[in-house]
Amino acid sequence: MSLTNTVKVDTNQYELEIAVEKDIFAKAVQRAYKKNVSKMNVPGFRRGHAPRSVVEKLYGQGIFFEDAVNELYPQEYEKAVKESGLHPVDQADVHIEKVDENGFTFKAKVTVKPEAEIGEYKGLKATKYIEKVTDEEIDDELKRVQDRNARIITVDDRAAQLEDIATIDFEGFMDDKPFEGGKAEKQPLKLGSGQFIPGFEEQIVGHKTGDSFDVNVSFPEDYQEKSLAGKPAVFKVTLHEIKNRELPALDDEFAKDVSEFDTLAEYREDVRKHLQEHKDEHAAADAEDDIMDQVVAGLKAEIPEVMYERSIDGFVQDFDYRLQSQGMNLQTYLQYTGMKMEDFRTKFRQDAERQVKLRLALEKVADTEKLAATDVDVEAEYKRISDEYKVDLDKVKTMLDKDSVMEDYRVNQAIDLIKEAAEIAEKEGPNPKHQQPEESAADEKKKTDSKKTTKTKKAAKEEKADTEKAPKEKKATKKHKAKSTSKAEKEKTE
């Protein structure tokens, strides 16, 4: 391979001119011949036994050129990129210029990382807000544990109440005609959960097992299915079963069942300890985020749009993985929410921009400080990834190339350097950026809930649970790590 020329054609865009020599090309042509000859009919020869010269005379000298070029150009392009010192951020636009028995030439237009300038990154100031755990928060956590250990019992001696789980058949009618998607059998429904449209669950309250009755409701004006929005409907409902959750008593026996402690008082103290660790970790993470936001604010670079798009791709892929772990997929999620992919991707735009900018800034810090990774450092990083993702060490090494691991290590060094040089003041009380007026939050929830169907609400709740997990009753929460992870690491180890 010969990199014959490198030309800057636009901001963050270069065109590489690459030539592949005769001897390399000739070997690839021979491999293409061996790969394809068994598929060719040549008069006078058994299939697969015709000499190459005969095949080329019959079909033309260039019959195997295309396969040979397709085999070679990806690896020859990679060699040329490495020789050029450029750092592509997207697939190249490749154009084959000339092909003959003497080899071939091609041009590759690539978008590269931008040149970056950074502001001050040492001595940055931030506040770490220390918030103490309250008795109310401990009570709330105990209630969550209590709820997780509840017993489901069948209710036969009374009518349905809010918080009961009702098993129902239902079929919806509009103008005395059933409508699509309005029928289900043996559907479990927690009364008062807001899973169904407003007014539906409340009308089940007061009925007993075996009752059949009508539920009269109107679909919200902003319901995502436009053919139903704002219209009245009648649901024919049969109540098959009523169940309720029986909570265990919060006493010493409860503490023994859910923890290693003998008394509720000891267990409460342990819950307090873990909740405080959780708050302290988030406080440290918030202060670190504040510092990194200042680093991002000091970045100057003409960033190619494709870098943002690739970052959004990563966020979308992660979201899809979480949905799949919950028995759903992204296509189904978009269908139920009535959201277009373009609008869905926009949700991640702000985070994607920050991620790209922070990475560029940290790489610039690493370059400025001449940070480097030794072979020992790289081996330790491979070991960390193997342990964290529970993947065999040798497999990790085959999935992640050494250069990307070294670059991630340098970025992590830059993070540590910035944190160590920062001035972080501690202040008691909640972080102002996490405080939100109660009315605004309630209004937003009400507005959002009115647009959700049963399944979308479930997906939304599970999505929130993924990102806002409370500490468990028996385990300390995992220490926050604001380390940078390569896209390759995320994709290949999940």
C-alpha positions as CSV (number, residue, x, y, z in Angstrom):
1,M,0.0,0.0,0.0
2,S,1.2,3.5,-0.8
3,L,-0.5,6.7,0.5
4,T,0.2,8.9,-2.4
5,N,-1.5,12.1,-1.3
6,T,-3.5,13.6,1.6
7,V,-5.6,16.7,0.8
8,K,-7.7,18.8,3.1
9,V,-11.0,19.4,1.1
10,D,-13.1,21.1,3.8
11,T,-13.3,21.7,7.5
12,N,-12.6,18.4,9.2
13,Q,-12.6,16.6,5.9
14,Y,-9.6,15.0,4.1
15,E,-9.2,13.0,0.9
16,L,-6.7,10.2,0.9
17,E,-5.3,8.9,-2.4
18,I,-4.2,5.3,-2.0
19,A,-2.4,2.9,-4.4
20,V,-2.3,-0.8,-4.0
21,E,0.8,-2.4,-5.6
22,K,0.9,-5.1,-8.3
23,D,2.2,-8.0,-6.1
24,I,-0.4,-7.5,-3.4
25,F,-3.2,-7.2,-5.9
26,A,-2.1,-10.2,-7.8
27,K,-2.3,-12.4,-4.7
28,A,-5.8,-11.1,-4.0
29,V,-6.8,-11.9,-7.6
30,Q,-5.5,-15.4,-7.2
31,R,-7.6,-15.8,-4.0
32,A,-10.7,-14.5,-5.8
33,Y,-10.1,-17.1,-8.6
34,K,-9.9,-20.0,-6.1
35,K,-13.0,-18.7,-4.3
36,N,-15.1,-18.4,-7.5
37,V,-13.9,-21.0,-10.0
38,S,-16.1,-23.8,-8.5
39,K,-19.2,-21.7,-9.5
40,M,-18.2,-21.3,-13.2
41,N,-19.1,-23.4,-16.2
42,V,-16.2,-23.6,-18.6
43,P,-16.6,-25.8,-21.7
44,G,-14.1,-28.8,-21.6
45,F,-13.4,-28.7,-17.9
46,R,-15.1,-30.1,-14.9
47,R,-16.6,-27.5,-12.6
48,G,-13.9,-26.0,-10.4
49,H,-11.0,-27.3,-12.5
50,A,-10.7,-24.7,-15.2
51,P,-7.2,-22.9,-15.2
52,R,-7.4,-19.3,-14.3
53,S,-6.0,-18.3,-17.7
54,V,-8.8,-20.1,-19.5
55,V,-11.4,-18.5,-17.3
56,E,-10.0,-15.0,-17.9
57,K,-9.8,-15.6,-21.6
58,L,-13.5,-16.7,-21.6
59,Y,-14.9,-14.1,-19.2
60,G,-12.3,-11.3,-19.5
61,Q,-9.1,-10.5,-17.7
62,G,-10.8,-8.4,-15.1
63,I,-13.3,-11.1,-14.0
64,F,-11.8,-11.4,-10.6
65,F,-10.7,-7.8,-10.1
66,E,-13.9,-6.7,-8.3
67,D,-13.7,-9.4,-5.6
68,A,-10.0,-8.7,-5.1
69,V,-10.6,-5.0,-4.7
70,N,-13.4,-5.6,-2.2
71,E,-11.1,-7.8,-0.2
72,L,-8.2,-5.4,-0.1
73,Y,-9.5,-1.9,0.1
74,P,-10.8,-2.0,3.7
75,Q,-7.5,-3.1,5.1
76,E,-5.4,-0.9,2.8
77,Y,-7.6,2.0,3.8
78,E,-6.9,1.3,7.5
79,K,-3.2,1.2,6.8
80,A,-3.4,4.6,5.0
81,V,-5.3,6.2,7.8
82,K,-2.7,5.1,10.3
83,E,0.1,6.4,8.1
84,S,-1.7,9.7,7.6
85,G,-2.1,10.3,11.4
86,L,-5.8,11.2,10.9
87,H,-8.6,10.2,13.3
88,P,-11.8,9.4,11.3
89,V,-15.1,9.7,13.1
90,D,-17.3,8.1,10.4
91,Q,-17.1,5.7,7.5
92,A,-15.2,6.9,4.5
93,D,-16.7,7.7,1.2
94,V,-14.6,5.4,-1.1
95,H,-14.2,5.8,-4.9
96,I,-12.2,3.3,-6.9
97,E,-10.2,5.3,-9.5
98,K,-8.3,2.7,-11.6
99,V,-8.0,-1.1,-11.7
100,D,-5.8,-3.2,-13.9
101,E,-3.3,-6.0,-13.7
102,N,-0.7,-3.6,-12.1
103,G,-2.9,-2.9,-9.1
104,F,-5.5,-0.3,-8.3
105,T,-5.9,3.2,-6.9
106,F,-8.7,4.7,-4.9
107,K,-9.7,7.8,-3.0
108,A,-11.2,7.9,0.4
109,K,-12.9,11.0,1.7
110,V,-13.0,11.0,5.5
111,T,-14.4,13.2,8.3
112,V,-12.0,13.6,11.1
113,K,-11.9,14.7,14.7
114,P,-11.6,18.5,14.9
115,E,-8.7,20.5,16.2
116,A,-9.6,21.5,19.8
117,E,-8.7,24.3,22.1
118,I,-9.4,24.2,25.8
119,G,-9.7,26.8,28.5
120,E,-8.4,26.5,32.1
121,Y,-8.8,23.0,33.5
122,K,-6.8,23.3,36.8
123,G,-8.1,25.0,39.9
124,L,-11.7,24.8,38.8
125,K,-14.2,25.4,41.6
126,A,-17.4,23.4,42.6
127,T,-19.6,22.9,45.5
128,K,-20.4,19.5,47.0
129,Y,-23.8,19.6,48.7
130,I,-24.0,17.4,51.8
131,E,-27.5,16.3,52.4
132,K,-28.3,14.2,55.5
133,V,-30.7,11.3,55.4
134,T,-34.0,12.0,57.2
135,D,-36.2,9.7,59.2
136,E,-38.9,10.1,56.5
137,E,-36.5,8.8,53.8
138,I,-35.7,5.8,56.0
139,D,-39.4,5.1,56.5
140,D,-39.9,5.4,52.8
141,E,-37.2,2.9,52.1
142,L,-38.5,0.5,54.7
143,K,-41.9,0.8,53.1
144,R,-40.4,-0.1,49.7
145,V,-38.8,-3.2,51.2
146,Q,-42.0,-4.0,53.0
147,D,-43.9,-3.7,49.7
148,R,-41.4,-6.0,47.9
149,N,-42.0,-8.7,50.6
150,A,-45.8,-8.4,50.5
151,R,-48.0,-11.5,50.0
152,I,-50.6,-11.6,47.3
153,I,-53.9,-13.0,48.7
154,T,-57.3,-13.6,47.0
155,V,-60.2,-11.5,48.3
156,D,-63.6,-13.2,48.4
157,D,-65.5,-11.4,51.2
158,R,-65.7,-7.8,49.9
159,A,-66.0,-5.6,46.8
160,A,-63.0,-4.3,44.9
161,Q,-61.1,-1.3,46.4
162,L,-58.4,1.0,45.3
163,E,-55.0,-0.7,45.5
164,D,-56.6,-4.1,44.8
165,I,-55.4,-6.1,41.8
166,A,-58.5,-6.9,39.6
167,T,-58.4,-9.6,36.9
168,I,-60.9,-8.6,34.2
169,D,-62.2,-9.2,30.8
170,F,-63.1,-6.1,28.8
171,E,-64.3,-5.1,25.4
172,G,-64.6,-1.5,24.3
173,F,-67.4,-0.1,22.1
174,M,-67.9,3.2,20.3
175,D,-71.4,3.8,18.9
176,D,-72.2,0.2,19.7
177,K,-69.3,-1.1,17.6
178,P,-66.2,-2.7,19.0
179,F,-62.9,-0.9,18.1
180,E,-59.5,-2.3,17.4
181,G,-57.2,-2.8,20.5
182,G,-60.1,-2.4,22.9
183,K,-60.5,-6.0,24.0
184,A,-58.5,-8.2,26.5
185,E,-59.2,-11.3,28.6
186,K,-57.9,-12.1,32.1
187,Q,-56.2,-8.7,32.2
188,P,-54.6,-7.9,35.7
189,L,-55.1,-4.3,36.7
190,K,-54.0,-2.5,39.9
191,L,-56.9,-0.2,40.7
192,G,-55.7,3.4,41.2
193,S,-52.5,2.9,39.3
194,G,-53.6,5.1,36.4
195,Q,-52.6,2.4,33.9
196,F,-55.9,2.8,32.0
197,I,-57.6,5.9,30.7
198,P,-59.0,8.3,33.4
199,G,-62.2,7.0,35.0
200,F,-61.9,3.4,34.0
201,E,-60.3,1.9,37.2
202,E,-62.5,3.9,39.6
203,Q,-65.7,2.3,38.1
204,I,-64.4,-1.2,38.9
205,V,-64.3,-0.2,42.6
206,G,-67.4,-1.4,44.5
207,H,-68.0,-4.5,42.3
208,K,-67.5,-8.1,43.4
209,T,-66.0,-11.2,41.9
210,G,-68.3,-12.5,39.1
211,D,-70.0,-9.1,38.4
212,S,-70.4,-8.0,34.8
213,F,-71.0,-4.3,34.2
214,D,-70.4,-1.3,31.9
215,V,-67.7,1.3,32.3
216,N,-68.4,4.6,30.6
217,V,-65.4,6.8,29.8
218,S,-64.1,9.3,27.4
219,F,-60.6,9.1,25.8
220,P,-58.4,12.2,26.5
221,E,-58.4,14.9,23.8
222,D,-54.6,14.4,23.3
223,Y,-54.8,10.6,23.2
224,Q,-52.2,9.3,20.7
225,E,-54.6,7.2,18.7
226,K,-56.4,10.1,16.9
227,S,-59.4,8.0,15.9
228,L,-60.2,7.6,19.6
229,A,-59.1,11.0,21.0
230,G,-61.9,12.9,22.8
231,K,-64.6,10.3,22.1
232,P,-66.8,8.5,24.6
233,A,-66.7,4.7,24.8
234,V,-68.4,1.9,26.7
235,F,-66.4,-1.0,28.0
236,K,-68.2,-4.3,28.8
237,V,-66.3,-5.6,31.9
238,T,-66.4,-8.9,33.8
239,L,-64.6,-9.0,37.1
240,H,-63.1,-12.5,37.6
241,E,-60.9,-12.1,40.6
242,I,-59.8,-9.6,43.3
243,K,-56.4,-9.8,44.9
244,N,-54.7,-7.7,47.5
245,R,-51.2,-7.3,48.8
246,E,-50.8,-8.2,52.4
247,L,-47.8,-6.3,53.9
248,P,-45.6,-7.9,56.6
249,A,-45.4,-6.1,60.0
250,L,-42.4,-3.8,60.4
251,D,-40.9,-5.5,63.4
252,D,-37.8,-7.5,64.5
253,E,-39.0,-10.6,62.6
254,F,-39.2,-8.5,59.5
255,A,-35.7,-7.3,60.0
256,K,-34.5,-10.9,60.4
257,D,-36.2,-11.9,57.2
258,V,-34.8,-9.2,54.9
259,S,-31.4,-8.5,56.5
260,E,-28.6,-10.0,58.6
261,F,-29.8,-8.0,61.6
262,D,-31.8,-9.2,64.6
263,T,-33.7,-6.1,65.4
264,L,-35.6,-3.4,63.4
265,A,-33.5,-0.7,65.1
266,E,-30.3,-2.2,63.9
267,Y,-31.8,-2.6,60.4
268,R,-32.9,1.0,60.4
269,E,-29.4,2.2,61.2
270,D,-28.0,0.1,58.3
271,V,-30.6,1.5,55.9
272,R,-29.6,5.0,57.1
273,K,-25.9,4.2,56.5
274,H,-26.6,3.0,52.9
275,L,-28.9,5.8,52.0
276,Q,-26.3,8.3,53.3
277,E,-23.6,6.5,51.2
278,H,-25.9,6.8,48.2
279,K,-26.5,10.5,48.8
280,D,-22.7,11.2,49.3
281,E,-21.9,9.4,46.1
282,H,-24.4,11.4,44.2
283,A,-23.2,14.6,45.8
284,A,-19.6,13.8,44.7
285,A,-20.8,12.9,41.2
286,D,-22.8,16.2,41.0
287,A,-19.7,18.2,42.0
288,E,-17.6,16.3,39.4
289,D,-20.3,16.9,36.7
290,D,-20.1,20.6,37.6
291,I,-16.3,20.6,37.1
292,M,-16.6,18.7,33.8
293,D,-19.3,21.2,32.6
294,Q,-16.7,23.9,33.2
295,V,-14.2,22.0,31.1
296,V,-16.8,21.6,28.3
297,A,-17.6,25.3,28.5
298,G,-13.9,26.1,27.8
299,L,-13.8,23.9,24.6
300,K,-13.5,25.6,21.2
301,A,-13.8,23.3,18.2
302,E,-15.8,23.0,15.0
303,I,-17.4,19.7,15.7
304,P,-18.7,17.6,12.7
305,E,-22.4,16.8,13.0
306,V,-21.7,13.2,12.4
307,M,-19.9,12.9,15.8
308,Y,-23.2,14.0,17.5
309,E,-25.2,11.5,15.4
310,R,-22.9,8.6,16.3
311,S,-23.2,9.5,20.0
312,I,-27.0,9.6,19.7
313,D,-26.7,6.1,18.0
314,G,-25.1,4.9,21.2
315,F,-27.8,6.3,23.5
316,V,-30.5,4.8,21.3
317,Q,-28.8,1.4,21.3
318,D,-28.4,1.5,25.1
319,F,-32.1,2.3,25.5
320,D,-33.1,-0.5,23.1
321,Y,-30.9,-2.9,25.2
322,R,-32.8,-1.9,28.4
323,L,-36.2,-2.3,26.7
324,Q,-35.2,-5.8,25.4
325,S,-34.2,-6.8,29.0
326,Q,-37.8,-5.9,30.0
327,G,-39.4,-7.9,27.2
328,M,-40.0,-5.0,24.8
329,N,-38.1,-3.5,21.9
330,L,-37.6,0.0,20.5
331,Q,-40.0,-0.4,17.6
332,T,-42.8,-1.5,19.9
333,Y,-42.0,1.3,22.3
334,L,-42.2,3.9,19.5
335,Q,-45.5,2.4,18.3
336,Y,-47.1,2.6,21.7
337,T,-45.9,6.1,22.4
338,G,-46.8,7.4,19.0
339,M,-43.3,8.9,18.7
340,K,-41.3,9.1,15.5
341,M,-37.6,8.0,15.5
342,E,-36.5,11.4,14.6
343,D,-38.3,12.9,17.7
344,F,-37.0,10.1,19.9
345,R,-33.4,10.7,18.9
346,T,-33.9,14.4,19.7
347,K,-34.4,13.4,23.4
348,F,-30.7,12.4,23.5
349,R,-29.3,15.4,21.6
350,Q,-28.2,17.4,24.7
351,D,-26.5,14.5,26.4
352,A,-24.9,13.4,23.1
353,E,-23.4,16.9,22.6
354,R,-22.0,17.0,26.1
355,Q,-20.5,13.5,25.7
356,V,-18.8,14.4,22.5
357,K,-17.5,17.8,23.7
358,L,-16.3,16.4,27.0
359,R,-14.4,13.6,25.3
360,L,-12.7,16.0,22.9
361,A,-11.8,18.3,25.8
362,L,-10.4,15.4,27.9
363,E,-8.3,14.1,25.0
364,K,-6.9,17.6,24.6
365,V,-6.0,17.7,28.3
366,A,-4.3,14.3,27.9
367,D,-2.3,15.6,25.0
368,T,-1.4,18.8,26.7
369,E,-0.2,17.0,29.9
370,K,1.5,14.3,27.8
371,L,-0.4,11.6,29.6
372,A,0.4,8.0,28.5
373,A,-0.5,4.4,29.2
374,T,2.1,1.7,29.8
375,D,1.6,-1.9,28.9
376,V,1.0,-2.6,32.6
377,D,-1.7,0.1,32.6
378,V,-3.4,-1.5,29.6
379,E,-3.3,-4.9,31.1
380,A,-4.9,-3.6,34.3
381,E,-7.6,-1.9,32.2
382,Y,-8.4,-5.1,30.4
383,K,-8.7,-6.8,33.8
384,R,-11.0,-4.1,35.1
385,I,-13.3,-4.4,32.0
386,S,-13.3,-8.2,32.4
387,D,-14.3,-8.1,36.0
388,E,-16.9,-5.4,35.6
389,Y,-18.7,-7.0,32.7
390,K,-18.1,-10.6,33.8
391,V,-16.4,-11.4,30.4
392,D,-13.4,-13.7,30.0
393,L,-10.2,-11.7,29.9
394,D,-8.9,-13.2,26.6
395,K,-12.3,-12.5,25.0
396,V,-12.1,-8.9,26.1
397,K,-8.7,-8.6,24.5
398,T,-10.1,-9.9,21.2
399,M,-13.0,-7.5,21.3
400,L,-11.2,-4.3,22.3
401,D,-8.1,-3.2,20.4
402,K,-5.1,-2.0,22.4
403,D,-5.2,1.5,21.0
404,S,-8.7,2.3,22.1
405,V,-8.0,0.9,25.6
406,M,-4.9,3.1,25.8
407,E,-6.9,6.2,24.7
408,D,-9.6,5.5,27.3
409,Y,-6.9,5.1,30.0
410,R,-5.4,8.5,29.0
411,V,-8.8,10.1,29.2
412,N,-9.4,8.6,32.7
413,Q,-6.0,10.0,33.7
414,A,-7.1,13.4,32.5
415,I,-10.3,13.2,34.6
416,D,-8.3,12.3,37.7
417,L,-5.9,15.1,37.0
418,I,-8.7,17.7,36.7
419,K,-10.4,16.4,39.9
420,E,-7.3,16.4,41.9
421,A,-6.5,20.0,40.9
422,A,-10.1,21.2,41.5
423,E,-11.2,23.2,44.6
424,I,-14.4,21.6,46.0
425,A,-16.2,23.3,48.8
426,E,-18.7,21.4,51.0
427,K,-22.0,22.9,51.9
428,E,-24.9,21.4,53.9
429,G,-28.2,21.2,52.2
430,P,-29.8,20.0,49.0
431,N,-28.3,20.7,45.6
432,P,-30.3,23.6,44.1
433,K,-30.2,22.1,40.6
434,H,-32.2,19.1,41.8
435,Q,-35.0,21.2,43.3
436,Q,-38.1,21.6,41.2
437,P,-41.3,23.4,42.1
438,E,-43.9,20.8,43.1
439,E,-46.7,22.3,40.9
440,S,-44.6,22.2,37.8
441,A,-43.6,18.6,38.3
442,A,-47.2,17.6,39.0
443,D,-48.5,19.4,36.0
444,E,-45.9,17.8,33.8
445,K,-46.7,14.3,35.1
446,K,-50.4,14.9,34.6
447,K,-49.9,16.0,31.1
448,T,-47.6,13.1,30.3
449,D,-49.8,10.5,31.9
450,S,-52.8,11.5,29.8
451,K,-51.0,10.4,26.7
452,K,-49.8,7.0,27.8
453,T,-51.4,3.6,27.2
454,T,-50.9,0.7,29.7
455,K,-47.8,-0.6,28.1
456,T,-46.1,2.7,27.6
457,K,-46.6,3.7,31.2
458,K,-45.0,0.4,32.2
459,A,-42.1,1.0,29.9
460,A,-41.7,4.6,31.2
461,K,-41.8,3.4,34.8
462,E,-39.2,0.7,34.1
463,E,-37.0,3.2,32.3
464,K,-37.1,5.5,35.3
465,A,-36.4,2.6,37.6
466,D,-33.2,1.9,35.6
467,T,-31.9,5.4,36.2
468,E,-33.2,6.1,39.7
469,K,-32.6,2.9,41.8
470,A,-32.8,3.1,45.5
471,P,-30.1,1.3,47.5
472,K,-31.0,-2.3,48.3
473,E,-31.7,-3.4,51.9
474,K,-28.7,-5.8,52.1
475,K,-26.0,-4.2,49.9
476,A,-24.1,-0.9,49.8
477,T,-24.7,1.1,46.6
478,K,-21.9,0.9,44.0
479,K,-19.5,3.8,44.1
480,H,-20.0,6.4,41.4
481,K,-17.4,6.3,38.7
482,A,-17.3,9.1,36.2
483,K,-14.8,7.3,34.0
484,S,-15.0,7.5,30.2
485,T,-15.8,4.3,28.4
486,S,-15.3,3.8,24.7
487,K,-18.2,3.1,22.5
488,A,-16.5,-0.2,21.4
489,E,-16.4,-1.3,25.1
490,K,-20.1,-0.6,25.6
491,E,-21.2,-2.3,22.4
492,K,-19.1,-5.4,22.7
493,T,-19.3,-6.2,26.3
494,E,-23.1,-5.8,26.8
